[in-house]
Each structure stands twice: as structure tokens, then as C-alpha cells.
Amino acid sequence: MPIHIHAEPGSIAPLIVAVGDPGRAQLLSESLLNDAKVVNKNRGYLVYTGSYKDVDVTVATHGVGGPSALIVLEELAKLGARYVIRLGTTGALRRGMRIGDLVVAASAGCNYGGAGLGQYYPGICPPLAPDPLLTSILYEEASSRARTFIGPVFSSDAFYAEDKDFAARISSMGFIAVEMEVASLYALSWLRGFKAASLLMISNSLVEDLGYAGGDQLRDTVIKAGEAALESLTRISDIGSQPL
């Protein structure tokens, strides 16, 4: 049995929505899943499994930062995860982005050896791209529900080290938003053989004064983004079940 996710074999669905906040996992499960059941509470990694449109789906909490996310993702992969969409928050790096806008992460960057990946890929740069088909479907679903941007995001290891100089430097390199876990997810997905994509909700901006939106302020956005993620997972699952 995995050390942190105390879920029995068969209780984790192949389709996963992964979130950092256990409160978000609860909201998505109670609002969008049918017959959702808690399958893990250990270490605060709240995990639910239920169904969406008669397809089994798991909503799992991965905590904050790459190392925490890698622990959960490793164990979910061992328990049968095959498709994972990270649904999280992000800070905008482009003027004109607004709280509640969505970002599909077309790729990720991180500091060399950062995002918990230095021990996985010693001395080389890991692959930090998502699954292209799942990402294409996710962008289609997200953009039908809210204003959606697509581009590279930067996965930071230090939330409070992000200042104006950091934002200007990272933005000048082409990154459109900053968060903390996408690079870890993408690298591990190629290493362990599952498909991954990421849908992020803008909660603040590092280049404009928009304030910071917490869980209650983003509730409606979480539901819309959750629907987009779940629709994408059911669509990719249906494609995967078709005979060649």
C-alpha cells in the first residue's frame, strides 16, 4: 500500500483531477460528482472517488509545491491513475489578464533542478510538456466556459520569493503565469507513463494590482473549470476506449 494515500486498489479511478487545496477537492466532489466517497484523509491529502456522467473519476489533493505533488502523483500512478489534470490557481504575468480567467499550461519551466525534479533527472533537463491531445481537448472545453489563455507557465519553489523583479524577468522569458506544481506533474507523467494536462485559474497578478482571490471568491470559477476538466477526462477516456 502507498505510504501517504491510504486507498485500496480499485478505489482510485484512472481519471484524476488533482488540486492543491483540500477545500477545492471537497467543493468539486460535492458539486460535480455523483456518489462521491472519501477514499483517503491521511496526511490531509483528501481524495474522493465518484462518477461524472457515469464515468468513474477521482479528485485528489496534492498539497503545495512540487515535492508534495510528486509524492501524491507517484502514489496515484501506482494505484491506477492514467490521465491527470491539475486544476489549480496561478498568478498572471501578462497585463490584461483578470481574476477568474483560465490558463491552459502548454508547457512548464522551473529553476534548474527545481520543482522537486533534481533527484529524478540528475544533470539533465526533464521533459516539461503535457500530453498534446488531452491539452487540446482541455483548451476547447475551458475556452467554451471562460476567457482562456494558453502558453508556458513557470513553476516556482518559493511563493514569497516572487517579487516584481522576479515577475519582470520571468515574463520577459515568455512565461504567461506562475504557479508551483505543473513542472513536477509534466515531468513525472512522462517518467511514469500517464497522460497529463493543467488548467489554472488566475487568482492574482504579479504585474498589476488586482488583489488576491481566495477560495470563496473563486467558487464559481472553480465549478466552471472543474466542469471543463471533467468533460476533458471523459472525452479522452472515450477516445482511448475506441478500437484502433
LUMZAMAR-165293 format. One record per residue: residue number from 1; residue in three letters; x, y, z of N, C-alpha, C in turn. Coordinates in Angstrom, 2 decimals, padded with zeros to 5 digits, always signed. Layout:
   loba   nukol        nx        ny        nz       cax       cay       caz        cx        cy        cz
    NUM     ALA         X         Y         Z         X         Y         Z         X         Y         Z
...
***
This chain:
   loba   nukol        nx        ny        nz       cax       cay       caz        cx        cy        cz
      1     MET   +000.85   -001.20   +000.00   +000.00   +000.00   +000.00   +000.89   +001.25   +000.00
      2     PRO   +000.54   +002.28   -000.80   +001.30   +003.53   -000.74   +001.32   +004.11   +000.68
      3     ILE   +002.36   +004.83   +000.98   +002.60   +005.31   +002.34   +001.67   +006.46   +002.73
      4     HIS   +001.36   +007.35   +001.79   +000.62   +008.56   +002.13   -000.86   +008.50   +001.74
      5     ILE   -001.16   +007.90   +000.58   -002.54   +007.76   +000.14   -003.02   +006.36   +000.53
      6     HIS   -003.78   +006.30   +001.60   -004.25   +005.02   +002.13   -005.55   +004.62   +001.44
      7     ALA   -005.44   +004.35   +000.15   -006.60   +003.94   -000.63   -006.38   +002.51   -001.13
      8     GLU   -007.42   +001.74   -001.08   -007.33   +000.35   -001.52   -007.25   +000.28   -003.05
      9     PRO   -006.58   -000.73   -003.58   -006.59   -000.94   -005.03   -008.01   -001.00   -005.56
     10     GLY   -008.26   -000.29   -006.64   -009.60   -000.24   -007.20   -010.42   +000.95   -006.75
     11     SER   -009.97   +001.64   -005.69   -010.72   +002.80   -005.19   -010.30   +004.11   -005.85
     12     ILE   -009.23   +004.06   -006.63   -008.76   +005.22   -007.38   -009.10   +005.01   -008.84
     13     ALA   -009.79   +005.98   -009.44   -010.17   +005.87   -010.85   -008.98   +006.18   -011.75
     14     PRO   -009.00   +005.72   -012.99   -007.94   +006.07   -013.93   -007.92   +007.56   -014.30
     15     LEU   -009.06   +008.23   -014.12   -009.19   +009.65   -014.46   -009.10   +010.48   -013.19
     16     ILE   -008.17   +011.43   -013.17   -007.87   +012.18   -011.95   -007.94   +013.68   -012.20
     17     VAL   -008.64   +014.39   -011.32   -008.49   +015.84   -011.20   -007.67   +016.09   -009.94
     18     ALA   -006.50   +016.70   -010.09   -005.58   +016.92   -008.96   -005.58   +018.39   -008.58
     19     VAL   -005.77   +018.67   -007.30   -005.84   +020.04   -006.80   -004.92   +020.20   -005.59
     20     GLY   -004.53   +021.43   -005.33   -003.68   +021.67   -004.18   -004.44   +021.77   -002.87
     21     ASP   -005.63   +022.33   -002.93   -006.42   +022.68   -001.74   -007.45   +021.60   -001.44
     22     PRO   -007.44   +021.01   -000.24   -008.46   +020.02   +000.08   -009.87   +020.59   +000.05
     23     GLY   -010.01   +021.88   +000.34   -011.33   +022.51   +000.24   -011.85   +022.52   -001.18
     24     ARG   -010.95   +022.67   -002.13   -011.34   +022.63   -003.55   -011.74   +021.21   -003.93
     25     ALA   -011.03   +020.22   -003.42   -011.39   +018.83   -003.69   -012.79   +018.53   -003.17
     26     GLN   -013.09   +019.03   -002.00   -014.42   +018.82   -001.43   -015.49   +019.51   -002.27
     27     LEU   -015.24   +020.76   -002.66   -016.22   +021.51   -003.45   -016.50   +020.80   -004.78
     28     LEU   -015.46   +020.41   -005.48   -015.65   +019.74   -006.77   -016.39   +018.42   -006.62
     29     SER   -016.03   +017.66   -005.61   -016.64   +016.35   -005.43   -018.11   +016.47   -005.06
     30     GLU   -018.43   +017.39   -004.17   -019.81   +017.55   -003.73   -020.68   +018.21   -004.79
     31     SER   -020.08   +019.06   -005.64   -020.86   +019.81   -006.62   -021.00   +019.10   -007.96
     32     LEU   -019.98   +018.32   -008.35   -019.95   +017.81   -009.71   -019.95   +016.29   -009.84
     33     LEU   -019.62   +015.57   -008.78   -019.58   +014.12   -008.86   -020.84   +013.50   -008.25
     34     ASN   -021.20   +012.35   -008.76   -022.28   +011.56   -008.18   -021.68   +010.48   -007.28
     35     ASP   -022.33   +010.27   -006.14   -021.94   +009.20   -005.21   -020.47   +009.30   -004.82
     36     ALA   -019.99   +010.52   -004.59   -018.59   +010.70   -004.21   -018.33   +010.18   -002.81
     37     LYS   -017.26   +009.43   -002.67   -016.87   +008.88   -001.37   -015.43   +009.25   -001.07
     38     VAL   -015.16   +009.56   +000.19   -013.80   +009.84   +000.62   -013.02   +008.53   +000.67
     39     VAL   -011.90   +008.47   -000.04   -011.09   +007.25   -000.03   -009.73   +007.48   +000.64
     40     ASN   -009.43   +008.73   +000.99   -008.23   +009.00   +001.79   -008.37   +010.32   +002.53
     41     LYS   -007.96   +010.31   +003.81   -007.82   +011.52   +004.60   -006.42   +011.66   +005.18
     42     ASN   -005.63   +010.63   +005.05   -004.30   +010.60   +005.67   -003.44   +011.76   +005.20
     43     ARG   -002.71   +012.37   +006.14   -001.79   +013.47   +005.89   -002.46   +014.71   +005.31
     44     GLY   -003.79   +014.77   +005.37   -004.51   +015.91   +004.82   -004.69   +015.87   +003.32
     45     TYR   -004.24   +014.76   +002.68   -004.40   +014.60   +001.25   -005.80   +014.04   +000.98
     46     LEU   -006.78   +014.90   +001.00   -008.17   +014.48   +000.85   -008.41   +013.99   -000.58
     47     VAL   -008.94   +012.76   -000.70   -009.17   +012.14   -002.00   -010.59   +011.59   -002.05
     48     TYR   -011.30   +011.94   -003.12   -012.66   +011.45   -003.34   -012.70   +010.64   -004.64
     49     THR   -013.56   +009.64   -004.69   -013.87   +008.96   -005.94   -015.39   +008.90   -006.09
     50     GLY   -015.84   +009.26   -007.28   -017.26   +009.22   -007.61   -017.40   +009.05   -009.11
     51     SER   -018.51   +009.52   -009.66   -018.71   +009.40   -011.10   -019.17   +010.73   -011.69
     52     TYR   -018.82   +010.93   -012.93   -019.27   +012.09   -013.71   -019.78   +011.56   -015.04
     53     LYS   -021.06   +011.76   -015.28   -021.70   +011.23   -016.48   -021.42   +009.73   -016.64
     54     ASP   -021.56   +009.03   -015.53   -021.42   +007.57   -015.48   -019.99   +007.09   -015.72
     55     VAL   -019.03   +007.98   -015.61   -017.62   +007.61   -015.73   -016.95   +007.84   -014.38
     56     ASP   -016.22   +006.86   -013.88   -015.55   +006.98   -012.59   -014.41   +008.00   -012.65
     57     VAL   -014.37   +008.89   -011.66   -013.37   +009.94   -011.58   -012.92   +010.09   -010.13
     58     THR   -011.65   +010.37   -009.95   -011.10   +010.68   -008.62   -010.66   +012.14   -008.58
     59     VAL   -010.98   +012.81   -007.49   -010.48   +014.16   -007.22   -009.53   +014.05   -006.04
     60     ALA   -008.27   +014.42   -006.26   -007.23   +014.19   -005.26   -006.51   +015.48   -004.90
     61     THR   -006.19   +015.62   -003.63   -005.42   +016.76   -003.13   -003.93   +016.42   -003.16
     62     HIS   -003.12   +017.32   -003.76   -001.67   +017.06   -003.81   -000.85   +018.01   -002.95
     63     GLY   -001.50   +018.95   -002.27   -000.76   +019.86   -001.42   -000.07   +020.96   -002.22
     64     VAL   +000.85   +021.67   -001.55   +001.50   +022.85   -002.13   +002.95   +022.53   -002.50
     65     GLY   +003.32   +022.83   -003.73   +004.70   +022.69   -004.16   +005.01   +021.37   -004.83
     66     GLY   +006.09   +021.38   -005.63   +006.47   +020.22   -006.40   +006.73   +018.96   -005.59
     67     PRO   +007.53   +019.02   -004.53   +007.81   +017.79   -003.76   +006.56   +017.13   -003.20
     68     SER   +005.62   +017.93   -002.69   +004.37   +017.37   -002.18   +003.56   +016.75   -003.31
     69     ALA   +003.46   +017.47   -004.43   +002.70   +016.95   -005.57   +003.30   +015.65   -006.09
     70     LEU   +004.61   +015.56   -006.12   +005.26   +014.35   -006.63   +004.94   +013.13   -005.77
     71     ILE   +004.88   +013.32   -004.45   +004.52   +012.20   -003.57   +003.15   +011.66   -003.93
     72     VAL   +002.18   +012.56   -004.04   +000.80   +012.14   -004.31   +000.68   +011.55   -005.71
     73     LEU   +001.30   +012.18   -006.70   +001.20   +011.70   -008.07   +001.86   +010.34   -008.24
     74     GLU   +002.99   +010.12   -007.60   +003.63   +008.81   -007.63   +002.67   +007.74   -007.10
     75     GLU   +002.03   +008.03   -005.99   +001.16   +007.03   -005.37   -000.13   +006.83   -006.16
     76     LEU   -000.66   +007.90   -006.73   -001.84   +007.76   -007.57   -001.53   +006.91   -008.81
     77     ALA   -000.34   +007.11   -009.38   +000.06   +006.30   -010.53   +000.13   +004.83   -010.16
     78     LYS   +000.66   +004.53   -008.98   +000.73   +003.14   -008.52   -000.66   +002.56   -008.30
     79     LEU   -001.61   +003.42   -007.98   -002.98   +002.97   -007.71   -003.86   +002.98   -008.96
     80     GLY   -003.27   +003.29   -010.12   -004.03   +003.15   -011.36   -004.34   +004.40   -012.14
     81     ALA   -003.83   +005.57   -011.74   -004.08   +006.80   -012.49   -003.52   +006.69   -013.90
     82     ARG   -004.31   +007.09   -014.89   -003.87   +007.06   -016.28   -003.95   +008.43   -016.95
     83     TYR   -004.87   +009.27   -016.51   -005.00   +010.63   -017.02   -005.14   +011.57   -015.82
     84     VAL   -004.33   +012.63   -015.79   -004.36   +013.56   -014.66   -004.43   +014.99   -015.19
     85     ILE   -005.42   +015.73   -014.72   -005.49   +017.17   -014.98   -005.31   +017.90   -013.67
     86     ARG   -004.28   +018.74   -013.60   -004.12   +019.61   -012.44   -005.04   +020.80   -012.60
     87     LEU   -005.84   +021.07   -011.58   -006.73   +022.22   -011.54   -006.29   +023.08   -010.37
     88     GLY   -005.62   +024.19   -010.66   -005.05   +025.00   -009.59   -005.19   +026.48   -009.85
     89     THR   -004.59   +027.25   -008.98   -004.57   +028.70   -009.13   -003.20   +029.14   -009.65
     90     THR   -003.17   +030.35   -010.18   -001.94   +030.87   -010.76   -001.92   +032.38   -010.70
     91     GLY   -000.71   +032.95   -010.72   -000.54   +034.39   -010.77   -000.23   +034.84   -012.19
     92     ALA   -000.94   +035.84   -012.66   -000.77   +036.31   -014.03   +000.57   +037.03   -014.22
     93     LEU   +001.16   +036.85   -015.39   +002.39   +037.55   -015.76   +002.19   +038.43   -016.99
     94     ARG   +000.94   +038.61   -017.41   +000.62   +039.45   -018.55   -000.43   +040.47   -018.14
     95     ARG   -000.23   +041.71   -018.53   -001.24   +042.74   -018.28   -002.50   +042.40   -019.08
     96     GLY   -003.64   +042.71   -018.50   -004.90   +042.44   -019.15   -005.54   +041.14   -018.72
     97     MET   -004.76   +040.24   -018.12   -005.37   +039.05   -017.52   -006.13   +039.46   -016.27
     98     ARG   -007.24   +038.80   -016.01   -008.08   +039.18   -014.90   -008.39   +037.98   -014.01
     99     ILE   -008.70   +038.27   -012.75   -009.07   +037.20   -011.81   -010.28   +036.45   -012.37
    100     GLY   -010.18   +035.14   -012.37   -011.22   +034.29   -012.93   -010.96   +033.84   -014.35
    101     ASP   -009.99   +034.48   -015.03   -009.58   +033.96   -016.33   -008.89   +032.60   -016.13
    102     LEU   -008.85   +031.81   -017.19   -008.24   +030.49   -017.13   -006.97   +030.45   -017.98
    103     VAL   -006.06   +029.58   -017.57   -004.81   +029.36   -018.30   -004.63   +027.86   -018.50
    104     VAL   -004.47   +027.45   -019.75   -004.08   +026.08   -020.06   -002.56   +026.08   -020.22
    105     ALA   -001.89   +025.28   -019.43   -000.41   +025.27   -019.43   +000.10   +024.42   -020.58
    106     ALA   +000.55   +025.09   -021.65   +001.05   +024.40   -022.84   +002.43   +023.80   -022.62
    107     SER   +003.13   +024.30   -021.61   +004.43   +023.74   -021.20   +004.74   +024.37   -019.85
    108     ALA   +005.85   +023.95   -019.25   +006.24   +024.49   -017.95   +007.74   +024.71   -017.90
    109     GLY   +008.14   +025.62   -017.02   +009.55   +025.83   -016.74   +009.76   +025.84   -015.24
    110     CYS   +011.00   +025.69   -014.84   +011.34   +025.77   -013.42   +012.82   +026.06   -013.31
    111     ASN   +013.27   +026.39   -012.11   +014.70   +026.55   -011.89   +015.39   +025.21   -012.13
    112     TYR   +016.63   +025.24   -012.61   +017.35   +024.01   -012.89   +017.45   +023.15   -011.62
    113     GLY   +016.95   +021.93   -011.70   +016.93   +021.05   -010.55   +015.80   +021.32   -009.59
    114     GLY   +014.93   +022.29   -009.92   +013.84   +022.68   -009.04   +012.60   +021.84   -009.24
    115     ALA   +011.50   +022.26   -008.60   +010.20   +021.59   -008.66   +010.27   +020.15   -008.15
    116     GLY   +011.28   +019.86   -007.31   +011.45   +018.51   -006.78   +012.03   +017.53   -007.77
    117     LEU   +012.55   +018.01   -008.92   +012.94   +017.13   -010.01   +014.43   +016.84   -010.09
    118     GLY   +015.25   +017.51   -009.28   +016.69   +017.31   -009.35   +017.12   +015.88   -009.11
    119     GLN   +016.43   +015.19   -008.22   +016.78   +013.79   -007.94   +016.22   +012.82   -008.98
    120     TYR   +015.18   +013.22   -009.67   +014.61   +012.39   -010.73   +015.45   +012.47   -012.01
    121     TYR   +015.95   +013.65   -012.32   +016.68   +013.89   -013.57   +018.03   +014.55   -013.27
    122     PRO   +018.93   +013.85   -012.59   +020.20   +014.48   -012.20   +021.03   +014.87   -013.43
    123     GLY   +021.35   +016.15   -013.49   +022.25   +016.64   -014.52   +021.62   +016.89   -015.88
    124     ILE   +020.32   +016.65   -016.04   +019.67   +016.92   -017.33   +018.37   +017.66   -017.11
    125     CYS   +017.88   +018.28   -018.19   +016.59   +018.97   -018.12   +015.48   +017.98   -018.43
    126     PRO   +014.47   +017.87   -017.59   +013.39   +016.91   -017.83   +012.42   +017.39   -018.90
    127     PRO   +011.63   +016.49   -019.46   +010.57   +016.90   -020.39   +009.44   +017.57   -019.61
    128     LEU   +009.11   +018.80   -019.98   +008.13   +019.59   -019.23   +006.98   +020.01   -020.14
    129     ALA   +006.50   +019.06   -020.93   +005.34   +019.29   -021.81   +004.20   +018.38   -021.39
    130     PRO   +002.96   +018.80   -021.62   +001.81   +017.96   -021.31   +001.51   +016.99   -022.45
    131     ASP   +000.51   +016.16   -022.25   +000.01   +015.34   -023.34   -000.71   +016.25   -024.34
    132     PRO   -000.33   +016.22   -025.62   -000.90   +017.19   -026.57   -002.38   +017.01   -026.84
    133     LEU   -002.85   +015.76   -026.93   -004.27   +015.55   -027.21   -005.14   +015.99   -026.04
    134     LEU   -004.77   +015.59   -024.84   -005.54   +015.99   -023.66   -005.53   +017.51   -023.51
    135     THR   -004.41   +018.15   -023.79   -004.31   +019.60   -023.69   -005.19   +020.30   -024.71
    136     SER   -005.25   +019.76   -025.93   -006.10   +020.33   -026.96   -007.57   +020.25   -026.56
    137     ILE   -007.98   +019.10   -026.05   -009.35   +018.94   -025.59   -009.65   +019.87   -024.43
    138     LEU   -008.70   +019.98   -023.49   -008.88   +020.83   -022.32   -009.03   +022.30   -022.72
    139     TYR   -008.23   +022.75   -023.68   -008.34   +024.14   -024.13   -009.72   +024.39   -024.76
    140     GLU   -010.19   +023.44   -025.55   -011.51   +023.58   -026.17   -012.61   +023.68   -025.11
    141     GLU   -012.56   +022.80   -024.11   -013.58   +022.82   -023.06   -013.49   +024.07   -022.20
    142     ALA   -012.27   +024.48   -021.86   -012.11   +025.66   -021.00   -012.55   +026.94   -021.71
    143     SER   -012.15   +027.09   -022.96   -012.45   +028.34   -023.68   -013.94   +028.48   -024.00
    144     SER   -014.69   +027.38   -023.93   -016.13   +027.47   -024.14   -016.85   +027.96   -022.88
    145     ARG   -016.12   +028.05   -021.76   -016.73   +028.42   -020.49   -016.23   +029.74   -019.92
    146     ALA   -015.04   +030.16   -020.30   -014.45   +031.38   -019.74   -013.35   +031.86   -020.65
    147     ARG   -012.92   +033.10   -020.46   -011.78   +033.59   -021.24   -010.55   +032.77   -020.85
    148     THR   -009.92   +032.19   -021.85   -008.86   +031.23   -021.59   -007.61   +031.57   -022.39
    149     PHE   -006.47   +031.58   -021.71   -005.17   +031.79   -022.33   -004.45   +030.45   -022.38
    150     ILE   -003.55   +030.31   -023.35   -002.72   +029.11   -023.41   -001.27   +029.52   -023.64
    151     GLY   -000.36   +028.91   -022.90   +001.04   +029.26   -023.02   +001.85   +028.61   -021.91
    152     PRO   +003.16   +028.91   -021.87   +004.04   +028.31   -020.86   +003.86   +028.96   -019.50
    153     VAL   +003.95   +028.14   -018.45   +003.88   +028.66   -017.08   +005.18   +028.31   -016.37
    154     PHE   +005.49   +029.08   -015.34   +006.69   +028.83   -014.54   +006.29   +028.25   -013.20
    155     SER   +006.93   +027.14   -012.82   +006.66   +026.50   -011.53   +007.72   +026.94   -010.53
    156     SER   +007.30   +027.77   -009.60   +008.20   +028.34   -008.59   +008.24   +027.45   -007.35
    157     ASP   +009.37   +027.44   -006.67   +009.50   +026.68   -005.42   +009.34   +027.55   -004.18
    158     ALA   +009.18   +028.86   -004.35   +009.15   +029.75   -003.19   +008.12   +030.84   -003.40
    159     PHE   +006.93   +030.62   -002.86   +005.80   +031.54   -003.06   +006.16   +032.98   -002.69
    160     TYR   +006.81   +033.18   -001.55   +007.06   +034.53   -001.07   +008.36   +035.14   -001.60
    161     ALA   +009.06   +034.41   -002.48   +010.24   +034.97   -003.14   +009.87   +035.65   -004.45
    162     GLU   +008.61   +035.60   -004.82   +008.18   +036.16   -006.09   +007.91   +037.66   -005.93
    163     ASP   +008.88   +038.47   -006.37   +008.74   +039.92   -006.28   +008.64   +040.51   -007.69
    164     LYS   +008.62   +041.85   -007.78   +008.44   +042.50   -009.08   +009.60   +042.19   -010.02
    165     ASP   +010.81   +042.13   -009.50   +011.95   +041.81   -010.36   +011.83   +040.39   -010.91
    166     PHE   +011.42   +039.47   -010.05   +011.20   +038.09   -010.49   +010.15   +038.05   -011.58
    167     ALA   +009.04   +038.74   -011.37   +007.94   +038.73   -012.33   +008.38   +039.30   -013.67
    168     ALA   +009.12   +040.41   -013.64   +009.57   +041.02   -014.89   +010.53   +040.09   -015.65
    169     ARG   +011.42   +039.44   -014.90   +012.41   +038.56   -015.53   +011.72   +037.34   -016.15
    170     ILE   +010.83   +036.71   -015.40   +010.17   +035.51   -015.89   +009.23   +035.85   -017.05
    171     SER   +008.52   +036.96   -016.93   +007.62   +037.37   -018.01   +008.39   +037.64   -019.30
    172     SER   +009.57   +038.26   -019.18   +010.37   +038.57   -020.37   +010.85   +037.31   -021.08
    173     MET   +010.84   +036.17   -020.38   +011.26   +034.90   -020.97   +010.12   +034.19   -021.69
    174     GLY   +008.92   +034.76   -021.65   +007.79   +034.19   -022.38   +006.75   +033.49   -021.54
    175     PHE   +007.01   +033.36   -020.24   +006.02   +032.72   -019.37   +004.82   +033.64   -019.17
    176     ILE   +003.61   +033.07   -019.16   +002.42   +033.90   -019.03   +001.81   +033.84   -017.63
    177     ALA   +002.25   +032.90   -016.80   +001.71   +032.78   -015.44   +002.69   +031.99   -014.59
    178     VAL   +002.54   +032.11   -013.27   +003.43   +031.42   -012.34   +002.60   +030.65   -011.32
    179     GLU   +003.02   +029.42   -011.04   +002.36   +028.59   -010.03   +003.44   +027.69   -009.43
    180     MET   +003.10   +026.50   -008.90   +004.11   +025.75   -008.15   +004.21   +024.26   -008.46
    181     GLU   +003.33   +023.70   -009.28   +003.32   +022.23   -009.42   +003.30   +021.68   -010.84
    182     VAL   +003.04   +022.48   -011.84   +002.85   +021.94   -013.19   +004.11   +021.25   -013.72
    183     ALA   +005.28   +021.84   -013.51   +006.51   +021.22   -014.00   +006.70   +019.82   -013.41
    184     SER   +006.39   +019.68   -012.13   +006.52   +018.37   -011.48   +005.57   +017.36   -012.11
    185     LEU   +004.33   +017.76   -012.33   +003.34   +016.89   -012.95   +003.78   +016.45   -014.34
    186     TYR   +004.21   +017.40   -015.16   +004.54   +017.06   -016.54   +005.74   +016.13   -016.61
    187     ALA   +006.79   +016.42   -015.86   +007.97   +015.56   -015.89   +007.63   +014.14   -015.43
    188     LEU   +006.88   +014.03   -014.34   +006.56   +012.71   -013.81   +005.65   +011.93   -014.75
    189     SER   +004.78   +012.64   -015.46   +003.86   +011.94   -016.36   +004.61   +011.17   -017.44
    190     TRP   +005.67   +011.76   -017.97   +006.46   +011.06   -018.99   +007.27   +009.93   -018.37
    191     LEU   +007.74   +010.15   -017.16   +008.55   +009.14   -016.49   +007.73   +007.91   -016.10
    192     ARG   +006.51   +008.12   -015.64   +005.69   +007.02   -015.12   +004.62   +006.54   -016.11
    193     GLY   +004.47   +007.23   -017.23   +003.61   +006.71   -018.28   +002.14   +007.05   -018.19
    194     PHE   +001.78   +008.14   -017.49   +000.40   +008.59   -017.54   +000.31   +009.89   -018.34
    195     LYS   -000.89   +010.28   -018.74   -001.12   +011.48   -019.54   -001.50   +012.64   -018.62
    196     ALA   -000.97   +013.84   -018.90   -001.22   +014.96   -018.00   -001.50   +016.25   -018.77
    197     ALA   -002.28   +017.11   -018.14   -002.54   +018.46   -018.62   -002.87   +019.32   -017.40
    198     SER   -002.92   +020.64   -017.60   -003.17   +021.54   -016.47   -004.07   +022.70   -016.88
    199     LEU   -005.04   +022.98   -016.01   -005.95   +024.11   -016.16   -005.85   +024.96   -014.90
    200     LEU   -005.47   +026.22   -015.06   -005.19   +027.09   -013.93   -006.12   +028.29   -013.92
    201     MET   -006.50   +028.71   -012.72   -007.39   +029.86   -012.53   -006.59   +031.03   -011.99
    202     ILE   -006.70   +032.17   -012.64   -005.95   +033.34   -012.19   -006.57   +033.87   -010.90
    203     SER   -005.74   +033.90   -009.85   -006.19   +034.38   -008.54   -005.57   +035.72   -008.18
    204     ASN   -004.53   +036.12   -008.90   -003.84   +037.38   -008.64   -002.94   +037.68   -009.82
    205     SER   -002.29   +038.83   -009.77   -001.36   +039.21   -010.83   -000.06   +039.69   -010.21
    206     LEU   +001.05   +039.33   -010.85   +002.36   +039.81   -010.41   +002.78   +041.06   -011.16
    207     VAL   +001.95   +041.51   -012.12   +002.30   +042.69   -012.92   +001.26   +043.79   -012.83
    208     GLU   +000.14   +043.53   -012.19   -000.90   +044.54   -011.94   -001.45   +044.33   -010.55
    209     ASP   -002.03   +045.36   -009.98   -002.63   +045.26   -008.65   -004.09   +044.85   -008.79
    210     LEU   -004.33   +043.54   -008.71   -005.68   +043.00   -008.81   -006.19   +042.47   -007.48
    211     GLY   -005.34   +042.53   -006.45   -005.69   +041.89   -005.20   -005.48   +040.39   -005.30
    212     TYR   -005.97   +039.67   -004.30   -005.81   +038.21   -004.29   -007.16   +037.58   -004.01
    213     ALA   -007.59   +036.67   -004.88   -008.88   +036.00   -004.73   -008.70   +034.66   -004.03
    214     GLY   -009.37   +034.49   -002.91   -009.32   +033.23   -002.18   -010.39   +032.27   -002.65
    215     GLY   -010.58   +031.20   -001.87   -011.49   +030.13   -002.26   -012.91   +030.59   -002.50
    216     ASP   -013.48   +031.39   -001.60   -014.86   +031.82   -001.75   -015.05   +032.69   -002.99
    217     GLN   -014.08   +033.56   -003.27   -014.19   +034.46   -004.42   -014.06   +033.71   -005.74
    218     LEU   -013.39   +032.58   -005.73   -013.19   +031.81   -006.96   -014.16   +030.65   -007.11
    219     ARG   -015.15   +030.57   -006.22   -016.01   +029.39   -006.20   -016.64   +029.12   -007.56
    220     ASP   -017.25   +030.13   -008.18   -017.90   +029.93   -009.47   -016.89   +029.53   -010.54
    221     THR   -015.69   +030.12   -010.48   -014.65   +029.77   -011.44   -014.20   +028.33   -011.24
    222     VAL   -014.08   +027.90   -009.99   -013.70   +026.51   -009.71   -014.70   +025.55   -010.32
    223     ILE   -015.99   +025.84   -010.22   -017.01   +024.96   -010.77   -016.90   +024.91   -012.30
    224     LYS   -016.75   +026.08   -012.94   -016.62   +026.10   -014.40   -015.37   +025.35   -014.85
    225     ALA   -014.26   +025.61   -014.18   -013.01   +024.95   -014.53   -013.10   +023.44   -014.25
    226     GLY   -013.76   +023.08   -013.16   -013.95   +021.67   -012.84   -014.77   +020.95   -013.90
    227     GLU   -015.81   +021.62   -014.39   -016.61   +021.03   -015.47   -015.75   +020.82   -016.72
    228     ALA   -014.92   +021.82   -017.03   -014.05   +021.69   -018.20   -013.08   +020.52   -018.05
    229     ALA   -012.52   +020.38   -016.86   -011.58   +019.28   -016.62   -012.28   +017.93   -016.70
    230     LEU   -013.43   +017.81   -016.09   -014.16   +016.54   -016.09   -014.64   +016.17   -017.49
    231     GLU   -015.13   +017.14   -018.24   -015.55   +016.86   -019.61   -014.35   +016.39   -020.44
    232     SER   -013.20   +017.01   -020.23   -012.00   +016.63   -020.97   -011.58   +015.21   -020.65
    233     LEU   -011.65   +014.84   -019.38   -011.27   +013.49   -018.98   -012.22   +012.45   -019.55
    234     THR   -013.51   +012.74   -019.55   -014.46   +011.77   -020.10   -014.28   +011.65   -021.61
    235     ARG   -013.97   +012.76   -022.27   -013.74   +012.70   -023.72   -012.49   +011.91   -024.07
    236     ILE   -011.40   +012.13   -023.35   -010.17   +011.40   -023.63   -010.33   +009.93   -023.30
    237     SER   -011.11   +009.64   -022.26   -011.36   +008.26   -021.90   -012.15   +007.55   -022.99
    238     ASP   -013.11   +008.26   -023.57   -013.91   +007.69   -024.65   -013.06   +007.43   -025.89
    239     ILE   -012.16   +008.37   -026.20   -011.26   +008.18   -027.34   -010.36   +006.96   -027.10
    240     GLY   -009.86   +006.84   -025.88   -008.98   +005.73   -025.56   -009.66   +004.37   -025.60
    241     SER   -010.99   +004.37   -025.45   -011.71   +003.10   -025.45   -012.11   +002.66   -026.84
    242     GLN   -011.92   +003.53   -027.85   -012.30   +003.18   -029.21   -011.30   +002.18   -029.81
    243     PRO   -011.79   +001.22   -030.55   -010.86   +000.28   -031.19   -010.04   +000.95   -032.27
    244     LEU   -008.79   +000.52   -032.43   -007.92   +001.08   -033.45   -008.26   +000.51   -034.82
***
